[in-house]
Amino acid sequence: MRVALIGRTEIMYELVNVLRENGHTIGLISTSKEAPEHTKTARDFEELAPKN
C-alpha cells in the first residue's frame, strides 16, 4: 500500500520503518516546525525522507 504520513512525533518516525519493513511505500512525509516537547527534529525527518 502507498501511504502518506503527516505529523511530528517519535511514534510516526518509527512507524515509517515499520511500514517500509512490511512492504508499504511511503509516498509523502510531511512534518512541521519543531517544538521543545518533540524528540525528533525537522532534520531527522529530512534525513528519513530520501530513504523512502
mmCIF entry with sequence, helices, sheets and N, C-alpha, C, O atoms, coordinates in Angstrom:
data_MODEL
# 
_entry.id   MODEL 
# 
_entity.id                         1 
_entity.type                       polymer 
_entity.pdbx_number_of_molecules   1 
# 
_entity_poly.entity_id                      1 
_entity_poly.type                           'polypeptide(L)' 
_entity_poly.nstd_linkage                   no 
_entity_poly.nstd_monomer                   no 
_entity_poly.pdbx_seq_one_letter_code       MRVALIGRTEIMYELVNVLRENGHTIGLISTSKEAPEHTKTARDFEELAPKN 
_entity_poly.pdbx_seq_one_letter_code_can   MRVALIGRTEIMYELVNVLRENGHTIGLISTSKEAPEHTKTARDFEELAPKN 
_entity_poly.pdbx_strand_id                 A 
# 
loop_
_entity_poly_seq.entity_id 
_entity_poly_seq.num 
_entity_poly_seq.mon_id 
_entity_poly_seq.hetero 
1 1  MET n 
1 2  ARG n 
1 3  VAL n 
1 4  ALA n 
1 5  LEU n 
1 6  ILE n 
1 7  GLY n 
1 8  ARG n 
1 9  THR n 
1 10 GLU n 
1 11 ILE n 
1 12 MET n 
1 13 TYR n 
1 14 GLU n 
1 15 LEU n 
1 16 VAL n 
1 17 ASN n 
1 18 VAL n 
1 19 LEU n 
1 20 ARG n 
1 21 GLU n 
1 22 ASN n 
1 23 GLY n 
1 24 HIS n 
1 25 THR n 
1 26 ILE n 
1 27 GLY n 
1 28 LEU n 
1 29 ILE n 
1 30 SER n 
1 31 THR n 
1 32 SER n 
1 33 LYS n 
1 34 GLU n 
1 35 ALA n 
1 36 PRO n 
1 37 GLU n 
1 38 HIS n 
1 39 THR n 
1 40 LYS n 
1 41 THR n 
1 42 ALA n 
1 43 ARG n 
1 44 ASP n 
1 45 PHE n 
1 46 GLU n 
1 47 GLU n 
1 48 LEU n 
1 49 ALA n 
1 50 PRO n 
1 51 LYS n 
1 52 ASN n 
# 
_struct_asym.id          A 
_struct_asym.entity_id   1 
# 
loop_
_struct_conf.conf_type_id 
_struct_conf.id 
_struct_conf.pdbx_PDB_helix_id 
_struct_conf.beg_label_comp_id 
_struct_conf.beg_label_asym_id 
_struct_conf.beg_label_seq_id 
_struct_conf.pdbx_beg_PDB_ins_code 
_struct_conf.end_label_comp_id 
_struct_conf.end_label_asym_id 
_struct_conf.end_label_seq_id 
_struct_conf.pdbx_end_PDB_ins_code 
_struct_conf.beg_auth_comp_id 
_struct_conf.beg_auth_asym_id 
_struct_conf.beg_auth_seq_id 
_struct_conf.end_auth_comp_id 
_struct_conf.end_auth_asym_id 
_struct_conf.end_auth_seq_id 
_struct_conf.pdbx_PDB_helix_class 
_struct_conf.details 
_struct_conf.pdbx_PDB_helix_length 
HELX_P HELX_P1 AA1 GLU A 10 ? GLU A 21 ? GLU A 10 GLU A 21 1 ? 12 
HELX_P HELX_P2 AA2 ALA A 42 ? LEU A 48 ? ALA A 42 LEU A 48 1 ? 7  
HELX_P HELX_P3 AA3 ALA A 49 ? LYS A 51 ? ALA A 49 LYS A 51 5 ? 3  
# 
_struct_conf_type.id          HELX_P 
_struct_conf_type.criteria    ? 
_struct_conf_type.reference   ? 
# 
_struct_sheet.id               AA1 
_struct_sheet.type             ? 
_struct_sheet.number_strands   2 
_struct_sheet.details          ? 
# 
_struct_sheet_order.sheet_id     AA1 
_struct_sheet_order.range_id_1   1 
_struct_sheet_order.range_id_2   2 
_struct_sheet_order.offset       ? 
_struct_sheet_order.sense        parallel 
# 
loop_
_struct_sheet_range.sheet_id 
_struct_sheet_range.id 
_struct_sheet_range.beg_label_comp_id 
_struct_sheet_range.beg_label_asym_id 
_struct_sheet_range.beg_label_seq_id 
_struct_sheet_range.pdbx_beg_PDB_ins_code 
_struct_sheet_range.end_label_comp_id 
_struct_sheet_range.end_label_asym_id 
_struct_sheet_range.end_label_seq_id 
_struct_sheet_range.pdbx_end_PDB_ins_code 
_struct_sheet_range.beg_auth_comp_id 
_struct_sheet_range.beg_auth_asym_id 
_struct_sheet_range.beg_auth_seq_id 
_struct_sheet_range.end_auth_comp_id 
_struct_sheet_range.end_auth_asym_id 
_struct_sheet_range.end_auth_seq_id 
AA1 1 ARG A 2  ? ILE A 6  ? ARG A 2  ILE A 6  
AA1 2 THR A 25 ? SER A 30 ? THR A 25 SER A 30 
# 
loop_
_atom_site.group_PDB 
_atom_site.id 
_atom_site.type_symbol 
_atom_site.label_atom_id 
_atom_site.label_alt_id 
_atom_site.label_comp_id 
_atom_site.label_asym_id 
_atom_site.label_entity_id 
_atom_site.label_seq_id 
_atom_site.pdbx_PDB_ins_code 
_atom_site.Cartn_x 
_atom_site.Cartn_y 
_atom_site.Cartn_z 
_atom_site.occupancy 
_atom_site.B_iso_or_equiv 
_atom_site.pdbx_formal_charge 
_atom_site.auth_seq_id 
_atom_site.auth_comp_id 
_atom_site.auth_asym_id 
_atom_site.auth_atom_id 
_atom_site.pdbx_PDB_model_num 
ATOM 1   N N  . MET A 1 1  ? 0.843  -1.162 0.000  1.00 0.00 ? 1  MET A N  1 
ATOM 2   C CA . MET A 1 1  ? 0.000  0.000  0.000  1.00 0.00 ? 1  MET A CA 1 
ATOM 3   C C  . MET A 1 1  ? 0.901  1.242  0.000  1.00 0.00 ? 1  MET A C  1 
ATOM 4   O O  . MET A 1 1  ? 1.959  1.244  0.631  1.00 0.00 ? 1  MET A O  1 
ATOM 5   N N  . ARG A 1 2  ? 0.491  2.263  -0.689 1.00 0.00 ? 2  ARG A N  1 
ATOM 6   C CA . ARG A 1 2  ? 1.193  3.542  -0.718 1.00 0.00 ? 2  ARG A CA 1 
ATOM 7   C C  . ARG A 1 2  ? 0.507  4.471  0.283  1.00 0.00 ? 2  ARG A C  1 
ATOM 8   O O  . ARG A 1 2  ? -0.707 4.667  0.228  1.00 0.00 ? 2  ARG A O  1 
ATOM 9   N N  . VAL A 1 3  ? 1.300  5.045  1.203  1.00 0.00 ? 3  VAL A N  1 
ATOM 10  C CA . VAL A 1 3  ? 0.729  5.878  2.255  1.00 0.00 ? 3  VAL A CA 1 
ATOM 11  C C  . VAL A 1 3  ? 1.439  7.225  2.341  1.00 0.00 ? 3  VAL A C  1 
ATOM 12  O O  . VAL A 1 3  ? 2.566  7.379  1.870  1.00 0.00 ? 3  VAL A O  1 
ATOM 13  N N  . ALA A 1 4  ? 0.767  8.187  2.945  1.00 0.00 ? 4  ALA A N  1 
ATOM 14  C CA . ALA A 1 4  ? 1.331  9.493  3.272  1.00 0.00 ? 4  ALA A CA 1 
ATOM 15  C C  . ALA A 1 4  ? 1.261  9.646  4.785  1.00 0.00 ? 4  ALA A C  1 
ATOM 16  O O  . ALA A 1 4  ? 0.267  9.274  5.408  1.00 0.00 ? 4  ALA A O  1 
ATOM 17  N N  . LEU A 1 5  ? 2.309  10.188 5.367  1.00 0.00 ? 5  LEU A N  1 
ATOM 18  C CA . LEU A 1 5  ? 2.346  10.393 6.808  1.00 0.00 ? 5  LEU A CA 1 
ATOM 19  C C  . LEU A 1 5  ? 2.503  11.876 7.100  1.00 0.00 ? 5  LEU A C  1 
ATOM 20  O O  . LEU A 1 5  ? 3.341  12.559 6.510  1.00 0.00 ? 5  LEU A O  1 
ATOM 21  N N  . ILE A 1 6  ? 1.683  12.357 8.020  1.00 0.00 ? 6  ILE A N  1 
ATOM 22  C CA . ILE A 1 6  ? 1.712  13.759 8.413  1.00 0.00 ? 6  ILE A CA 1 
ATOM 23  C C  . ILE A 1 6  ? 1.811  13.810 9.926  1.00 0.00 ? 6  ILE A C  1 
ATOM 24  O O  . ILE A 1 6  ? 0.966  13.252 10.626 1.00 0.00 ? 6  ILE A O  1 
ATOM 25  N N  . GLY A 1 7  ? 2.830  14.469 10.430 1.00 0.00 ? 7  GLY A N  1 
ATOM 26  C CA . GLY A 1 7  ? 2.977  14.581 11.874 1.00 0.00 ? 7  GLY A CA 1 
ATOM 27  C C  . GLY A 1 7  ? 4.382  14.936 12.291 1.00 0.00 ? 7  GLY A C  1 
ATOM 28  O O  . GLY A 1 7  ? 5.192  15.351 11.462 1.00 0.00 ? 7  GLY A O  1 
ATOM 29  N N  . ARG A 1 8  ? 4.682  14.780 13.568 1.00 0.00 ? 8  ARG A N  1 
ATOM 30  C CA . ARG A 1 8  ? 5.959  15.204 14.094 1.00 0.00 ? 8  ARG A CA 1 
ATOM 31  C C  . ARG A 1 8  ? 6.454  14.292 15.219 1.00 0.00 ? 8  ARG A C  1 
ATOM 32  O O  . ARG A 1 8  ? 7.527  14.548 15.765 1.00 0.00 ? 8  ARG A O  1 
ATOM 33  N N  . THR A 1 9  ? 5.739  13.269 15.576 1.00 0.00 ? 9  THR A N  1 
ATOM 34  C CA . THR A 1 9  ? 6.045  12.506 16.779 1.00 0.00 ? 9  THR A CA 1 
ATOM 35  C C  . THR A 1 9  ? 7.102  11.430 16.545 1.00 0.00 ? 9  THR A C  1 
ATOM 36  O O  . THR A 1 9  ? 7.389  11.035 15.415 1.00 0.00 ? 9  THR A O  1 
ATOM 37  N N  . GLU A 1 10 ? 7.660  10.981 17.646 1.00 0.00 ? 10 GLU A N  1 
ATOM 38  C CA . GLU A 1 10 ? 8.603  9.860  17.650 1.00 0.00 ? 10 GLU A CA 1 
ATOM 39  C C  . GLU A 1 10 ? 7.913  8.606  17.115 1.00 0.00 ? 10 GLU A C  1 
ATOM 40  O O  . GLU A 1 10 ? 8.520  7.821  16.386 1.00 0.00 ? 10 GLU A O  1 
ATOM 41  N N  . ILE A 1 11 ? 6.650  8.422  17.479 1.00 0.00 ? 11 ILE A N  1 
ATOM 42  C CA . ILE A 1 11 ? 5.894  7.256  17.019 1.00 0.00 ? 11 ILE A CA 1 
ATOM 43  C C  . ILE A 1 11 ? 5.776  7.261  15.501 1.00 0.00 ? 11 ILE A C  1 
ATOM 44  O O  . ILE A 1 11 ? 5.958  6.220  14.868 1.00 0.00 ? 11 ILE A O  1 
ATOM 45  N N  . MET A 1 12 ? 5.479  8.396  14.914 1.00 0.00 ? 12 MET A N  1 
ATOM 46  C CA . MET A 1 12 ? 5.382  8.469  13.458 1.00 0.00 ? 12 MET A CA 1 
ATOM 47  C C  . MET A 1 12 ? 6.727  8.162  12.804 1.00 0.00 ? 12 MET A C  1 
ATOM 48  O O  . MET A 1 12 ? 6.788  7.470  11.788 1.00 0.00 ? 12 MET A O  1 
ATOM 49  N N  . TYR A 1 13 ? 7.792  8.675  13.389 1.00 0.00 ? 13 TYR A N  1 
ATOM 50  C CA . TYR A 1 13 ? 9.134  8.429  12.867 1.00 0.00 ? 13 TYR A CA 1 
ATOM 51  C C  . TYR A 1 13 ? 9.412  6.921  12.825 1.00 0.00 ? 13 TYR A C  1 
ATOM 52  O O  . TYR A 1 13 ? 9.914  6.408  11.825 1.00 0.00 ? 13 TYR A O  1 
ATOM 53  N N  . GLU A 1 14 ? 9.087  6.224  13.900 1.00 0.00 ? 14 GLU A N  1 
ATOM 54  C CA . GLU A 1 14 ? 9.291  4.774  13.961 1.00 0.00 ? 14 GLU A CA 1 
ATOM 55  C C  . GLU A 1 14 ? 8.318  4.036  13.041 1.00 0.00 ? 14 GLU A C  1 
ATOM 56  O O  . GLU A 1 14 ? 8.668  3.001  12.473 1.00 0.00 ? 14 GLU A O  1 
ATOM 57  N N  . LEU A 1 15 ? 7.114  4.556  12.892 1.00 0.00 ? 15 LEU A N  1 
ATOM 58  C CA . LEU A 1 15 ? 6.116  3.945  12.019 1.00 0.00 ? 15 LEU A CA 1 
ATOM 59  C C  . LEU A 1 15 ? 6.600  3.870  10.574 1.00 0.00 ? 15 LEU A C  1 
ATOM 60  O O  . LEU A 1 15 ? 6.289  2.913  9.865  1.00 0.00 ? 15 LEU A O  1 
ATOM 61  N N  . VAL A 1 16 ? 7.349  4.861  10.140 1.00 0.00 ? 16 VAL A N  1 
ATOM 62  C CA . VAL A 1 16 ? 7.900  4.840  8.780  1.00 0.00 ? 16 VAL A CA 1 
ATOM 63  C C  . VAL A 1 16 ? 8.685  3.555  8.557  1.00 0.00 ? 16 VAL A C  1 
ATOM 64  O O  . VAL A 1 16 ? 8.512  2.896  7.532  1.00 0.00 ? 16 VAL A O  1 
ATOM 65  N N  . ASN A 1 17 ? 9.534  3.196  9.494  1.00 0.00 ? 17 ASN A N  1 
ATOM 66  C CA . ASN A 1 17 ? 10.337 1.981  9.355  1.00 0.00 ? 17 ASN A CA 1 
ATOM 67  C C  . ASN A 1 17 ? 9.478  0.722  9.396  1.00 0.00 ? 17 ASN A C  1 
ATOM 68  O O  . ASN A 1 17 ? 9.713  -0.212 8.630  1.00 0.00 ? 17 ASN A O  1 
ATOM 69  N N  . VAL A 1 18 ? 8.502  0.690  10.268 1.00 0.00 ? 18 VAL A N  1 
ATOM 70  C CA . VAL A 1 18 ? 7.620  -0.476 10.369 1.00 0.00 ? 18 VAL A CA 1 
ATOM 71  C C  . VAL A 1 18 ? 6.854  -0.680 9.062  1.00 0.00 ? 18 VAL A C  1 
ATOM 72  O O  . VAL A 1 18 ? 6.764  -1.798 8.555  1.00 0.00 ? 18 VAL A O  1 
ATOM 73  N N  . LEU A 1 19 ? 6.312  0.392  8.531  1.00 0.00 ? 19 LEU A N  1 
ATOM 74  C CA . LEU A 1 19 ? 5.560  0.288  7.275  1.00 0.00 ? 19 LEU A CA 1 
ATOM 75  C C  . LEU A 1 19 ? 6.455  -0.176 6.139  1.00 0.00 ? 19 LEU A C  1 
ATOM 76  O O  . LEU A 1 19 ? 6.079  -1.056 5.365  1.00 0.00 ? 19 LEU A O  1 
ATOM 77  N N  . ARG A 1 20 ? 7.635  0.412  6.040  1.00 0.00 ? 20 ARG A N  1 
ATOM 78  C CA . ARG A 1 20 ? 8.565  0.042  4.971  1.00 0.00 ? 20 ARG A CA 1 
ATOM 79  C C  . ARG A 1 20 ? 8.977  -1.429 5.085  1.00 0.00 ? 20 ARG A C  1 
ATOM 80  O O  . ARG A 1 20 ? 9.023  -2.138 4.080  1.00 0.00 ? 20 ARG A O  1 
ATOM 81  N N  . GLU A 1 21 ? 9.273  -1.886 6.300  1.00 0.00 ? 21 GLU A N  1 
ATOM 82  C CA . GLU A 1 21 ? 9.660  -3.281 6.518  1.00 0.00 ? 21 GLU A CA 1 
ATOM 83  C C  . GLU A 1 21 ? 8.548  -4.257 6.150  1.00 0.00 ? 21 GLU A C  1 
ATOM 84  O O  . GLU A 1 21 ? 8.816  -5.421 5.853  1.00 0.00 ? 21 GLU A O  1 
ATOM 85  N N  . ASN A 1 22 ? 7.301  -3.786 6.169  1.00 0.00 ? 22 ASN A N  1 
ATOM 86  C CA . ASN A 1 22 ? 6.159  -4.633 5.832  1.00 0.00 ? 22 ASN A CA 1 
ATOM 87  C C  . ASN A 1 22 ? 5.675  -4.441 4.402  1.00 0.00 ? 22 ASN A C  1 
ATOM 88  O O  . ASN A 1 22 ? 4.556  -4.822 4.059  1.00 0.00 ? 22 ASN A O  1 
ATOM 89  N N  . GLY A 1 23 ? 6.535  -3.841 3.563  1.00 0.00 ? 23 GLY A N  1 
ATOM 90  C CA . GLY A 1 23 ? 6.256  -3.772 2.142  1.00 0.00 ? 23 GLY A CA 1 
ATOM 91  C C  . GLY A 1 23 ? 5.448  -2.583 1.666  1.00 0.00 ? 23 GLY A C  1 
ATOM 92  O O  . GLY A 1 23 ? 5.066  -2.530 0.497  1.00 0.00 ? 23 GLY A O  1 
ATOM 93  N N  . HIS A 1 24 ? 5.180  -1.634 2.537  1.00 0.00 ? 24 HIS A N  1 
ATOM 94  C CA . HIS A 1 24 ? 4.413  -0.458 2.138  1.00 0.00 ? 24 HIS A CA 1 
ATOM 95  C C  . HIS A 1 24 ? 5.336  0.611  1.553  1.00 0.00 ? 24 HIS A C  1 
ATOM 96  O O  . HIS A 1 24 ? 6.523  0.656  1.874  1.00 0.00 ? 24 HIS A O  1 
ATOM 97  N N  . THR A 1 25 ? 4.794  1.457  0.707  1.00 0.00 ? 25 THR A N  1 
ATOM 98  C CA . THR A 1 25 ? 5.537  2.549  0.095  1.00 0.00 ? 25 THR A CA 1 
ATOM 99  C C  . THR A 1 25 ? 5.134  3.853  0.759  1.00 0.00 ? 25 THR A C  1 
ATOM 100 O O  . THR A 1 25 ? 3.947  4.163  0.868  1.00 0.00 ? 25 THR A O  1 
ATOM 101 N N  . ILE A 1 26 ? 6.118  4.607  1.200  1.00 0.00 ? 26 ILE A N  1 
ATOM 102 C CA . ILE A 1 26 ? 5.860  5.917  1.796  1.00 0.00 ? 26 ILE A CA 1 
ATOM 103 C C  . ILE A 1 26 ? 5.938  6.937  0.670  1.00 0.00 ? 26 ILE A C  1 
ATOM 104 O O  . ILE A 1 26 ? 7.026  7.225  0.171  1.00 0.00 ? 26 ILE A O  1 
ATOM 105 N N  . GLY A 1 27 ? 4.801  7.486  0.266  1.00 0.00 ? 27 GLY A N  1 
ATOM 106 C CA . GLY A 1 27 ? 4.760  8.436  -0.840 1.00 0.00 ? 27 GLY A CA 1 
ATOM 107 C C  . GLY A 1 27 ? 5.011  9.863  -0.410 1.00 0.00 ? 27 GLY A C  1 
ATOM 108 O O  . GLY A 1 27 ? 5.425  10.692 -1.220 1.00 0.00 ? 27 GLY A O  1 
ATOM 109 N N  . LEU A 1 28 ? 4.765  10.162 0.860  1.00 0.00 ? 28 LEU A N  1 
ATOM 110 C CA . LEU A 1 28 ? 4.900  11.536 1.347  1.00 0.00 ? 28 LEU A CA 1 
ATOM 111 C C  . LEU A 1 28 ? 5.141  11.515 2.846  1.00 0.00 ? 28 LEU A C  1 
ATOM 112 O O  . LEU A 1 28 ? 4.488  10.782 3.588  1.00 0.00 ? 28 LEU A O  1 
ATOM 113 N N  . ILE A 1 29 ? 6.085  12.326 3.271  1.00 0.00 ? 29 ILE A N  1 
ATOM 114 C CA . ILE A 1 29 ? 6.284  12.578 4.699  1.00 0.00 ? 29 ILE A CA 1 
ATOM 115 C C  . ILE A 1 29 ? 6.186  14.083 4.875  1.00 0.00 ? 29 ILE A C  1 
ATOM 116 O O  . ILE A 1 29 ? 6.974  14.838 4.304  1.00 0.00 ? 29 ILE A O  1 
ATOM 117 N N  . SER A 1 30 ? 5.220  14.511 5.663  1.00 0.00 ? 30 SER A N  1 
ATOM 118 C CA . SER A 1 30 ? 5.035  15.941 5.926  1.00 0.00 ? 30 SER A CA 1 
ATOM 119 C C  . SER A 1 30 ? 5.157  16.170 7.420  1.00 0.00 ? 30 SER A C  1 
ATOM 120 O O  . SER A 1 30 ? 4.575  15.437 8.220  1.00 0.00 ? 30 SER A O  1 
ATOM 121 N N  . THR A 1 31 ? 5.909  17.179 7.788  1.00 0.00 ? 31 THR A N  1 
ATOM 122 C CA . THR A 1 31 ? 6.093  17.474 9.197  1.00 0.00 ? 31 THR A CA 1 
ATOM 123 C C  . THR A 1 31 ? 5.998  18.977 9.403  1.00 0.00 ? 31 THR A C  1 
ATOM 124 O O  . THR A 1 31 ? 5.769  19.726 8.453  1.00 0.00 ? 31 THR A O  1 
ATOM 125 N N  . SER A 1 32 ? 6.172  19.412 10.623 1.00 0.00 ? 32 SER A N  1 
ATOM 126 C CA . SER A 1 32 ? 6.050  20.833 10.942 1.00 0.00 ? 32 SER A CA 1 
ATOM 127 C C  . SER A 1 32 ? 7.266  21.293 11.734 1.00 0.00 ? 32 SER A C  1 
ATOM 128 O O  . SER A 1 32 ? 8.135  20.501 12.098 1.00 0.00 ? 32 SER A O  1 
ATOM 129 N N  . LYS A 1 33 ? 7.299  22.570 11.983 1.00 0.00 ? 33 LYS A N  1 
ATOM 130 C CA . LYS A 1 33 ? 8.380  23.153 12.759 1.00 0.00 ? 33 LYS A CA 1 
ATOM 131 C C  . LYS A 1 33 ? 8.437  22.494 14.132 1.00 0.00 ? 33 LYS A C  1 
ATOM 132 O O  . LYS A 1 33 ? 7.405  22.254 14.758 1.00 0.00 ? 33 LYS A O  1 
ATOM 133 N N  . GLU A 1 34 ? 9.649  22.203 14.596 1.00 0.00 ? 34 GLU A N  1 
ATOM 134 C CA . GLU A 1 34 ? 9.759  21.516 15.883 1.00 0.00 ? 34 GLU A CA 1 
ATOM 135 C C  . GLU A 1 34 ? 9.446  22.433 17.059 1.00 0.00 ? 34 GLU A C  1 
ATOM 136 O O  . GLU A 1 34 ? 9.570  23.656 16.991 1.00 0.00 ? 34 GLU A O  1 
ATOM 137 N N  . ALA A 1 35 ? 9.043  21.790 18.120 1.00 0.00 ? 35 ALA A N  1 
ATOM 138 C CA . ALA A 1 35 ? 8.750  22.469 19.373 1.00 0.00 ? 35 ALA A CA 1 
ATOM 139 C C  . ALA A 1 35 ? 9.547  21.754 20.468 1.00 0.00 ? 35 ALA A C  1 
ATOM 140 O O  . ALA A 1 35 ? 9.982  20.622 20.262 1.00 0.00 ? 35 ALA A O  1 
ATOM 141 N N  . PRO A 1 36 ? 9.745  22.382 21.612 1.00 0.00 ? 36 PRO A N  1 
ATOM 142 C CA . PRO A 1 36 ? 10.579 21.787 22.666 1.00 0.00 ? 36 PRO A CA 1 
ATOM 143 C C  . PRO A 1 36 ? 10.130 20.392 23.123 1.00 0.00 ? 36 PRO A C  1 
ATOM 144 O O  . PRO A 1 36 ? 10.958 19.583 23.543 1.00 0.00 ? 36 PRO A O  1 
ATOM 145 N N  . GLU A 1 37 ? 8.839  20.112 23.044 1.00 0.00 ? 37 GLU A N  1 
ATOM 146 C CA . GLU A 1 37 ? 8.366  18.798 23.513 1.00 0.00 ? 37 GLU A CA 1 
ATOM 147 C C  . GLU A 1 37 ? 8.610  17.672 22.520 1.00 0.00 ? 37 GLU A C  1 
ATOM 148 O O  . GLU A 1 37 ? 8.386  16.509 22.858 1.00 0.00 ? 37 GLU A O  1 
ATOM 149 N N  . HIS A 1 38 ? 9.056  17.972 21.323 1.00 0.00 ? 38 HIS A N  1 
ATOM 150 C CA . HIS A 1 38 ? 9.317  16.938 20.319 1.00 0.00 ? 38 HIS A CA 1 
ATOM 151 C C  . HIS A 1 38 ? 10.739 16.411 20.438 1.00 0.00 ? 38 HIS A C  1 
ATOM 152 O O  . HIS A 1 38 ? 11.683 17.175 20.636 1.00 0.00 ? 38 HIS A O  1 
ATOM 153 N N  . THR A 1 39 ? 10.880 15.098 20.314 1.00 0.00 ? 39 THR A N  1 
ATOM 154 C CA . THR A 1 39 ? 12.210 14.493 20.400 1.00 0.00 ? 39 THR A CA 1 
ATOM 155 C C  . THR A 1 39 ? 12.883 14.408 19.039 1.00 0.00 ? 39 THR A C  1 
ATOM 156 O O  . THR A 1 39 ? 14.106 14.286 18.966 1.00 0.00 ? 39 THR A O  1 
ATOM 157 N N  . LYS A 1 40 ? 12.120 14.471 17.976 1.00 0.00 ? 40 LYS A N  1 
ATOM 158 C CA . LYS A 1 40 ? 12.674 14.438 16.619 1.00 0.00 ? 40 LYS A CA 1 
ATOM 159 C C  . LYS A 1 40 ? 12.649 15.843 16.034 1.00 0.00 ? 40 LYS A C  1 
ATOM 160 O O  . LYS A 1 40 ? 11.707 16.605 16.247 1.00 0.00 ? 40 LYS A O  1 
ATOM 161 N N  . THR A 1 41 ? 13.700 16.167 15.295 1.00 0.00 ? 41 THR A N  1 
ATOM 162 C CA . THR A 1 41 ? 13.791 17.488 14.686 1.00 0.00 ? 41 THR A CA 1 
ATOM 163 C C  . THR A 1 41 ? 13.396 17.428 13.214 1.00 0.00 ? 41 THR A C  1 
ATOM 164 O O  . THR A 1 41 ? 13.246 16.346 12.646 1.00 0.00 ? 41 THR A O  1 
ATOM 165 N N  . ALA A 1 42 ? 13.233 18.583 12.610 1.00 0.00 ? 42 ALA A N  1 
ATOM 166 C CA . ALA A 1 42 ? 12.951 18.633 11.170 1.00 0.00 ? 42 ALA A CA 1 
ATOM 167 C C  . ALA A 1 42 ? 14.064 17.943 10.403 1.00 0.00 ? 42 ALA A C  1 
ATOM 168 O O  . ALA A 1 42 ? 13.803 17.274 9.404  1.00 0.00 ? 42 ALA A O  1 
ATOM 169 N N  . ARG A 1 43 ? 15.289 18.093 10.850 1.00 0.00 ? 43 ARG A N  1 
ATOM 170 C CA . ARG A 1 43 ? 16.441 17.456 10.191 1.00 0.00 ? 43 ARG A CA 1 
ATOM 171 C C  . ARG A 1 43 ? 16.309 15.930 10.207 1.00 0.00 ? 43 ARG A C  1 
ATOM 172 O O  . ARG A 1 43 ? 16.633 15.273 9.218  1.00 0.00 ? 43 ARG A O  1 
ATOM 173 N N  . ASP A 1 44 ? 15.839 15.367 11.313 1.00 0.00 ? 44 ASP A N  1 
ATOM 174 C CA . ASP A 1 44 ? 15.633 13.912 11.393 1.00 0.00 ? 44 ASP A CA 1 
ATOM 175 C C  . ASP A 1 44 ? 14.686 13.445 10.292 1.00 0.00 ? 44 ASP A C  1 
ATOM 176 O O  . ASP A 1 44 ? 14.937 12.429 9.642  1.00 0.00 ? 44 ASP A O  1 
ATOM 177 N N  . PHE A 1 45 ? 13.601 14.184 10.083 1.00 0.00 ? 45 PHE A N  1 
ATOM 178 C CA . PHE A 1 45 ? 12.633 13.818 9.051  1.00 0.00 ? 45 PHE A CA 1 
ATOM 179 C C  . PHE A 1 45 ? 13.197 14.068 7.649  1.00 0.00 ? 45 PHE A C  1 
ATOM 180 O O  . PHE A 1 45 ? 12.897 13.315 6.723  1.00 0.00 ? 45 PHE A O  1 
ATOM 181 N N  . GLU A 1 46 ? 14.001 15.106 7.487  1.00 0.00 ? 46 GLU A N  1 
ATOM 182 C CA . GLU A 1 46 ? 14.643 15.364 6.193  1.00 0.00 ? 46 GLU A CA 1 
ATOM 183 C C  . GLU A 1 46 ? 15.576 14.221 5.802  1.00 0.00 ? 46 GLU A C  1 
ATOM 184 O O  . GLU A 1 46 ? 15.662 13.853 4.630  1.00 0.00 ? 46 GLU A O  1 
ATOM 185 N N  . GLU A 1 47 ? 16.269 13.668 6.784  1.00 0.00 ? 47 GLU A N  1 
ATOM 186 C CA . GLU A 1 47 ? 17.171 12.544 6.526  1.00 0.00 ? 47 GLU A CA 1 
ATOM 187 C C  . GLU A 1 47 ? 16.408 11.253 6.285  1.00 0.00 ? 47 GLU A C  1 
ATOM 188 O O  . GLU A 1 47 ? 16.876 10.383 5.550  1.00 0.00 ? 47 GLU A O  1 
ATOM 189 N N  . LEU A 1 48 ? 15.249 11.122 6.889  1.00 0.00 ? 48 LEU A N  1 
ATOM 190 C CA . LEU A 1 48 ? 14.430 9.917  6.744  1.00 0.00 ? 48 LEU A CA 1 
ATOM 191 C C  . LEU A 1 48 ? 13.755 9.850  5.373  1.00 0.00 ? 48 LEU A C  1 
ATOM 192 O O  . LEU A 1 48 ? 13.656 8.777  4.778  1.00 0.00 ? 48 LEU A O  1 
ATOM 193 N N  . ALA A 1 49 ? 13.301 10.975 4.884  1.00 0.00 ? 49 ALA A N  1 
ATOM 194 C CA . ALA A 1 49 ? 12.509 11.014 3.646  1.00 0.00 ? 49 ALA A CA 1 
ATOM 195 C C  . ALA A 1 49 ? 13.186 10.385 2.431  1.00 0.00 ? 49 ALA A C  1 
ATOM 196 O O  . ALA A 1 49 ? 12.544 9.584  1.752  1.00 0.00 ? 49 ALA A O  1 
ATOM 197 N N  . PRO A 1 50 ? 14.445 10.699 2.113  1.00 0.00 ? 50 PRO A N  1 
ATOM 198 C CA . PRO A 1 50 ? 15.050 10.108 0.903  1.00 0.00 ? 50 PRO A CA 1 
ATOM 199 C C  . PRO A 1 50 ? 15.192 8.582  0.965  1.00 0.00 ? 50 PRO A C  1 
ATOM 200 O O  . PRO A 1 50 ? 15.294 7.928  -0.072 1.00 0.00 ? 50 PRO A O  1 
ATOM 201 N N  . LYS A 1 51 ? 15.199 8.027  2.155  1.00 0.00 ? 51 LYS A N  1 
ATOM 202 C CA . LYS A 1 51 ? 15.311 6.567  2.306  1.00 0.00 ? 51 LYS A CA 1 
ATOM 203 C C  . LYS A 1 51 ? 14.036 5.868  1.874  1.00 0.00 ? 51 LYS A C  1 
ATOM 204 O O  . LYS A 1 51 ? 14.017 4.646  1.726  1.00 0.00 ? 51 LYS A O  1 
ATOM 205 N N  . ASN A 1 52 ? 12.979 6.626  1.673  1.00 0.00 ? 52 ASN A N  1 
ATOM 206 C CA . ASN A 1 52 ? 11.684 6.029  1.339  1.00 0.00 ? 52 ASN A CA 1 
ATOM 207 C C  . ASN A 1 52 ? 11.325 6.404  -0.055 1.00 0.00 ? 52 ASN A C  1 
ATOM 208 O O  . ASN A 1 52 ? 10.268 6.008  -0.548 1.00 0.00 ? 52 ASN A O  1 
# 
